[in-house]
Amino acid sequence: MQVFIDIMETEDLDSVMEIENSSFTNPWSKETFWQELIHNPHSFYLIASTNGRIVGYIGSWLVDNRLHITNLAIDKRYRNKGIATKLLGKVLSLASLKGITICTLEVRISNYRAVRLYEKLGFEIDSISENYYKDNNEDALRMWKELENEGQR
């Protein structure tokens, strides 16, 4: 299966919302994604597609020397095919080229699969944010990864 990674555009939001709504108990609204794409100068969002179908996305903020992953989701029918790894790899690589040195994220403490993926890619647990998720007051693991600064080579 060939997967293409592209910059997310507003035209992608209907497909992104299908994935968002089926992936999260407290999904972002279409308006929130719209605001991120149009009005947040720090946001950077990518989509993954195969056979012309959007099957995943990743959102992030580039602020100072940090990349913060805001969200990552894969269509349930396309999970366990390496798409999340490709999206993360691409956003980390592009951030590194821009001189970003640190990547951070929060993940539900119960999301073992995501935690394993992040650890496989070199993320480390920094701390626990208690009651981080407002839908059920679940704690979040705060994770980080130091990036090799490709922009300084």
Helices and strands as residue ranges (DSSP letters): E 4-7, G 10-12, H 13-23, H 30-39, E 43-50, E 53-63, E 66-74, G 76-78, H 83-97, E 102-108, H 112-120, E 124-133, E 138-146, G 150-152
